[in-house]
Amino acid sequence: MNNTKAVLESKANVCGKNITVLSSVDSTNNYVKEHADILPDGHIVVANEQLSGRGRQGKKFYSPSGEGLYMSILVKDTKLIDDELFTAKICLAVCRAIDRLTGTDNNSGVGIKWVNDIYFGKKKLCGILCERFRSPYDKTYVVAGVGVNVSLLGSTIPKDLRSIVTSLYDITKKVYDRFELASLICEEFEKVFSLENTEVLCEYKRRSIVIGREIRIVREEGDIRAAALDICEDGALLVRTEEGYTQKLCGGEITIRLKK
């Protein structure tokens, strides 16, 4: 399937109208960044496997062959690129797409662990990595990478990940078409970005698995215990530390962990 062109059965106007399908790649985000100047706005890249899938802060993202949806969306629209809720909106679009595909909304739905992880229950179902970058021709774009565990079996997951990772198959015991999920994500991408920010934040907060929970803020100089209070208008997380200080956390600065 290397460099094969395909067509998604999507009702989206721009997102996913052009697609590159790869049998294997180091990272779909890397591929988009390398070819961004010659690819159109809304182009998506889907790979059967990623050899060096990654998440925030350089963390590895487990992406074995044929067991997940590994896709990246190229965004060139300036209005979208400058949207301070960009990552929040991508997360919401993916949640909605998963609910539409699986019916999980009837079982409390999937939730968002601020800033960019999608969870079902206490296990991670999807990771999202949004990167703003300058192309070789000095243009500013954003690439949104989405990795959803689709048919990953619990017994095949590395032992160190089994207690924290799940898949659509593990949740529903059904096999899903990865391209159908990609199509739904493209549709929801455009729907969510057409909403007012107040609507986005309302639904994002409803899906949050962080608000009202005790968390640990992970920093090089040491962890900090805090309570997650709210999601701010700019997408930052409002917390109160154990010393009683209230502060805003920006996604690029820290990692948080939920208290068990």
C-alpha positions in Angstrom: 0.0 0.0 0.0 3.0 2.3 0.0 2.0 5.7 -1.3 -1.3 4.4 -2.6 -4.0 6.9 -3.1 -7.4 6.1 -1.6 -10.7 7.8 -1.2 -12.5 8.0 2.2 -16.3 7.7 2.3 -16.6 11.0 4.2 -19.0 13.9 4.2 -16.2 16.3 5.2 -15.6 19.2 2.7 -11.8 19.4 3.0 -10.4 17.1 5.7 -9.6 13.7 4.2 -10.5 14.6 0.6 -6.9 13.7 -0.3 -5.2 10.7 1.4 -1.9 8.9 1.3 -1.9 5.3 2.6 1.5 3.8 3.6 2.3 0.2 4.6 5.0 1.4 7.0 6.5 4.7 8.1 8.6 6.0 10.9 5.8 8.4 11.9 2.8 9.8 10.0 3.5 13.2 11.5 7.1 13.1 10.2 5.8 12.1 6.7 3.4 15.1 6.6 6.0 17.5 7.8 8.5 16.3 5.1 5.9 16.7 2.3 3.7 19.5 3.6 4.5 22.1 0.9 3.3 19.8 -1.9 0.2 18.4 0.0 -3.1 20.2 0.1 -4.9 21.5 3.2 -6.8 18.7 4.9 -4.6 16.0 3.4 -4.4 12.9 5.7 -1.8 10.2 5.9 -2.7 6.8 7.2 -0.1 4.0 7.9 -0.6 0.3 8.6 2.3 0.6 11.1 4.6 3.2 12.6 8.2 2.2 13.4 8.8 5.2 15.6 5.4 6.4 16.7 5.7 9.1 19.3 3.6 11.2 21.7 4.3 14.4 23.6 7.7 15.1 25.0 9.3 12.4 22.8 7.5 9.5 24.4 7.1 6.4 22.3 3.6 5.4 21.0 3.1 1.7 20.6 1.8 1.3 17.0 2.0 -2.4 15.8 1.2 -3.4 12.3 -2.6 -3.6 11.4 -3.8 -3.1 15.0 -4.5 0.6 15.1 -5.5 3.7 13.2 -2.4 5.8 12.7 -3.2 8.9 10.9 -2.1 12.6 10.6 -4.1 15.6 9.3 -2.3 18.5 7.6 -3.8 21.9 8.5 -3.0 24.9 6.5 -6.0 27.1 7.3 -4.6 30.1 9.2 -7.8 30.4 11.3 -7.5 26.9 12.5 -3.8 27.0 13.0 -4.2 30.1 15.3 -7.0 28.5 17.3 -5.9 28.3 21.0 -8.3 25.4 21.5 -6.9 23.4 18.5 -5.8 20.3 20.5 -9.0 20.4 22.6 -11.0 20.4 19.4 -9.1 17.5 17.9 -9.6 15.5 21.1 -13.3 16.2 21.0 -13.6 15.3 17.3 -11.9 11.9 17.9 -14.2 11.2 20.9 -17.3 11.9 18.9 -16.0 9.7 16.0 -15.3 6.8 18.3 -18.8 7.2 19.9 -20.4 7.2 16.4 -18.5 4.1 15.3 -18.9 2.0 18.4 -21.9 3.3 20.3 -19.7 3.9 23.4 -21.8 7.0 24.2 -24.5 4.7 25.5 -21.9 3.4 28.0 -20.8 6.7 29.3 -18.6 7.4 26.3 -14.9 8.0 26.0 -13.2 10.6 28.1 -10.3 13.1 27.7 -7.3 13.2 30.0 -6.0 16.7 29.6 -4.3 17.6 27.4 -4.3 15.1 24.6 -5.1 11.5 25.6 -8.4 9.7 25.1 -9.4 7.2 27.7 -12.0 4.5 28.2 -12.4 3.9 31.9 -8.9 3.9 33.5 -7.1 2.9 30.3 -5.7 4.8 27.4 -7.4 4.3 24.1 -5.9 7.0 21.9 -3.0 9.4 21.8 -3.0 12.7 20.0 0.1 14.8 19.0 -0.4 18.2 17.5 2.7 19.9 16.1 3.1 23.4 14.8 6.0 23.6 12.3 7.7 25.6 9.6 8.0 24.0 6.2 11.1 24.1 4.0 9.4 26.9 2.1 9.0 28.9 5.4 5.2 28.3 5.7 3.6 27.7 9.1 1.4 24.6 9.3 0.0 22.3 11.9 -0.1 18.5 11.8 -2.5 16.6 14.0 -1.4 13.0 14.6 -4.0 10.5 15.9 -3.3 7.0 17.1 -6.3 4.9 18.1 -5.9 1.3 19.3 -8.5 -0.5 17.2 -7.9 -4.3 17.3 -5.1 -4.5 19.8 -5.5 -7.6 22.0 -4.8 -7.4 25.6 -2.7 -10.6 25.5 -0.4 -9.1 22.8 0.2 -5.8 24.5 3.7 -5.5 26.1 3.5 -6.4 29.8 4.4 -2.9 30.9 1.5 -1.5 29.0 -1.3 -4.0 29.8 -2.6 -2.2 32.9 -2.8 1.2 31.2 -3.8 0.5 27.5 -7.0 -0.7 25.9 -8.5 -0.9 22.4 -11.9 -0.7 20.7 -11.9 -4.5 20.4 -11.2 -5.0 24.1 -14.1 -2.6 24.9 -16.7 -3.9 22.5 -15.4 -7.3 21.3 -16.1 -6.1 17.7 -13.7 -5.6 14.8 -13.9 -2.1 13.1 -12.8 -0.7 9.8 -9.9 1.7 10.4 -10.8 3.7 7.3 -14.4 4.1 8.5 -13.0 5.5 11.7 -10.7 7.9 9.8 -13.7 9.1 7.8 -15.7 9.8 10.9 -12.8 11.7 12.5 -12.6 13.9 9.4 -16.3 14.6 9.5 -16.2 15.4 13.2 -13.0 17.5 12.7 -15.0 19.9 10.5 -18.1 19.9 12.7 -16.2 20.7 15.9 -14.1 23.5 14.4 -17.4 25.1 13.2 -18.7 25.3 16.8 -18.4 28.3 19.1 -15.6 27.9 21.7 -18.1 28.0 24.5 -19.8 24.9 23.1 -16.5 23.1 22.7 -15.4 23.8 26.2 -18.7 22.7 27.6 -18.5 19.3 26.0 -14.7 19.0 26.6 -15.3 19.6 30.3 -18.1 17.1 30.3 -15.8 14.5 28.9 -12.9 15.4 31.1 -11.6 12.6 33.4 -9.3 15.1 35.2 -11.6 17.9 36.6 -12.3 17.3 40.2 -9.5 14.7 40.6 -6.3 14.7 42.5 -3.4 14.7 40.1 0.4 14.7 40.1 2.2 17.4 38.0 5.3 15.7 36.7 8.3 18.0 36.4 12.1 17.4 36.3 12.6 19.2 39.6 10.0 16.9 41.2 6.4 16.0 41.3 3.7 18.3 42.7 0.4 17.1 44.1 -2.6 19.2 43.0 -6.4 19.2 42.5 -7.7 19.8 39.0 -10.3 22.5 39.2 -11.3 23.5 35.7 -10.4 24.0 32.0 -9.8 27.6 31.1 -11.0 29.5 28.1 -7.6 29.1 26.4 -7.6 25.3 27.1 -5.2 25.5 30.0 -5.8 23.4 33.1 -6.6 25.3 36.3 -5.2 23.5 39.4 -4.8 24.2 43.1 -1.5 22.8 44.5 -1.1 21.1 47.9 0.4 24.4 49.2 -2.8 26.1 48.3 -1.7 28.0 45.2 -4.0 28.3 42.2 -2.3 28.2 38.8 -2.8 27.6 35.1 -0.9 24.7 33.4 -0.1 24.9 29.7 0.0 21.7 27.7 3.5 22.1 26.4 5.0 22.5 29.9 4.0 19.6 32.0 2.7 16.0 32.2 0.0 15.0 34.7 -0.9 11.7 36.2 -4.1 10.8 37.8 -4.0 9.5 41.3 -4.8 5.8 41.4 
